[in-house]
Amino acid sequence: GDESQIEDFENRRFYVQMYNMVLQGYILDEEDFVVMPAINRALLMQEVLPNEVAQTAIQSVNVDEDGLLNYNFTFKPGVANSTSFDMDINAEFTNITKVDNIDTFTVKVDGVVQTVPFSATDGQTVLIEFNRVNIALTSIITLKGNIV
């Protein structure tokens, strides 16, 4: 716009431009107007950490002096719901314990579904498949048995 000072009002030229202006609004009745609180809203945010999650189960094998065998498997959130391992000994598994955050599970030896008690020999592959109760929690399963 022109913000210059008008020193000589008589010598100044003015231009007129016609336009229509529409003002829109609401007419409120004082009697009917009610102020109400806004709807409460909540925002849930979840931070995703860049650290990579282990892609396989954490496996530990404990053998005591009497030949009792414990295969412990820990499945952290984000890890697949199955794991397999190759036997390097002959074992008779007699119990499956410490089943945490696992709804159902299946144990297979060389592709054949097993029920307790079952045997696995050197060179065979044992596969554990399961369904988690809560995918955000760690799942644990322990196979107990004896060295044969």
C-alpha positions as CSV (number, residue, x, y, z in Angstrom):
1,G,0.0,0.0,0.0
2,D,0.9,3.7,-0.2
3,E,2.1,4.8,3.1
4,S,3.6,8.2,2.0
5,Q,2.6,11.3,3.9
6,I,0.1,13.6,2.3
7,E,1.7,17.1,2.5
8,D,-0.4,18.9,-0.1
9,F,-3.9,17.5,0.1
10,E,-5.2,19.5,-2.8
11,N,-2.6,18.3,-5.3
12,R,-2.9,14.7,-4.3
13,R,-4.8,12.3,-6.6
14,F,-7.1,9.7,-5.2
15,Y,-8.5,6.7,-6.9
16,V,-11.7,5.0,-5.9
17,Q,-12.3,1.3,-6.5
18,M,-15.7,-0.2,-5.7
19,Y,-16.0,-3.7,-4.3
20,N,-18.5,-5.8,-2.4
21,M,-17.7,-7.2,1.0
22,V,-19.8,-9.9,2.5
23,L,-19.7,-10.4,6.2
24,Q,-20.8,-13.8,7.5
25,G,-21.5,-14.7,11.0
26,Y,-24.0,-16.1,13.4
27,I,-26.6,-14.3,15.4
28,L,-26.9,-16.0,18.8
29,D,-29.8,-15.6,21.2
30,E,-28.5,-14.7,24.7
31,E,-31.1,-16.9,26.3
32,D,-30.2,-20.1,24.3
33,F,-26.4,-19.7,24.2
34,V,-24.7,-22.3,26.5
35,V,-20.9,-22.7,27.0
36,M,-20.0,-26.4,27.1
37,P,-16.6,-27.9,27.8
38,A,-14.8,-29.4,24.8
39,I,-14.5,-33.2,24.4
40,N,-11.5,-34.5,26.3
41,R,-9.0,-36.2,24.0
42,A,-6.0,-38.3,24.8
43,L,-3.0,-38.9,22.6
44,L,-1.1,-42.2,23.1
45,M,2.4,-42.2,21.7
46,Q,4.8,-45.0,21.6
47,E,8.5,-44.5,21.1
48,V,10.2,-47.0,18.8
49,L,13.8,-47.6,19.7
50,P,16.3,-48.1,16.9
51,N,18.0,-51.0,18.7
52,E,17.7,-54.2,16.8
53,V,15.8,-57.0,18.5
54,A,17.3,-60.5,18.5
55,Q,15.7,-62.4,15.6
56,T,15.9,-65.8,17.3
57,A,15.1,-67.2,20.7
58,I,17.8,-67.1,23.4
59,Q,18.7,-70.7,24.2
60,S,20.5,-72.0,27.2
61,V,21.3,-75.6,28.0
62,N,22.0,-76.8,31.5
63,V,23.2,-80.3,32.4
64,D,23.8,-81.2,36.1
65,E,26.0,-83.9,37.5
66,D,23.1,-86.5,37.5
67,G,22.5,-86.1,33.8
68,L,19.4,-84.0,34.2
69,L,18.9,-81.8,31.2
70,N,17.2,-78.3,30.9
71,Y,16.8,-76.6,27.6
72,N,15.6,-73.0,28.3
73,F,14.2,-70.8,25.5
74,T,13.4,-67.1,25.9
75,F,11.4,-65.4,23.2
76,K,11.6,-61.6,23.4
77,P,8.9,-59.4,21.9
78,G,9.4,-59.2,18.1
79,V,11.1,-62.6,17.9
80,A,9.4,-65.3,15.7
81,N,7.1,-67.7,17.5
82,S,9.2,-70.8,16.7
83,T,12.8,-72.0,17.1
84,S,14.6,-75.1,16.1
85,F,17.9,-76.7,17.2
86,D,19.9,-79.8,16.3
87,M,20.5,-82.4,18.9
88,D,24.2,-83.2,19.6
89,I,23.4,-85.8,22.3
90,N,20.7,-88.5,22.9
91,A,18.0,-87.3,25.3
92,E,14.7,-88.4,26.7
93,F,12.5,-85.3,27.5
94,T,10.1,-86.0,30.3
95,N,8.6,-82.7,31.1
96,I,7.9,-79.2,29.7
97,T,7.8,-76.5,32.4
98,K,8.0,-72.8,32.9
99,V,5.5,-72.0,30.1
100,D,5.2,-68.2,30.5
101,N,3.1,-66.1,28.1
102,I,2.4,-69.1,25.8
103,D,-1.1,-70.1,25.0
104,T,-0.5,-73.3,23.0
105,F,2.7,-75.0,21.7
106,T,3.8,-77.9,19.6
107,V,7.1,-79.8,19.7
108,K,8.3,-81.7,16.6
109,V,11.3,-83.9,16.1
110,D,12.3,-84.2,12.5
111,G,8.8,-82.9,11.5
112,V,6.8,-85.4,13.7
113,V,4.6,-83.9,16.4
114,Q,5.7,-85.2,19.9
115,T,4.0,-85.6,23.3
116,V,5.8,-85.9,26.6
117,P,7.7,-88.1,27.1
118,F,9.7,-88.1,23.8
119,S,13.2,-88.9,22.7
120,A,15.5,-87.0,20.4
121,T,18.8,-88.4,19.3
122,D,22.1,-87.0,18.0
123,G,21.5,-85.4,14.6
124,Q,17.8,-84.9,14.9
125,T,16.2,-81.5,14.6
126,V,13.8,-80.3,17.4
127,L,11.3,-77.6,16.4
128,I,9.2,-75.6,19.0
129,E,6.2,-73.6,17.7
130,F,3.9,-71.7,19.9
131,N,1.2,-68.9,20.2
132,R,1.8,-66.0,22.5
133,V,-0.8,-64.8,25.0
134,N,0.5,-61.2,24.7
135,I,2.8,-60.3,21.8
136,A,4.3,-57.4,23.8
137,L,5.7,-59.7,26.5
138,T,8.6,-62.1,26.7
139,S,7.7,-65.8,26.4
140,I,9.6,-68.6,28.1
141,I,9.5,-72.4,27.7
142,T,11.7,-75.1,29.3
143,L,12.2,-78.7,28.1
144,K,13.4,-81.0,30.9
145,G,14.8,-84.5,30.5
146,N,17.7,-86.9,30.9
147,I,20.7,-87.7,28.9
148,V,20.4,-91.2,27.5
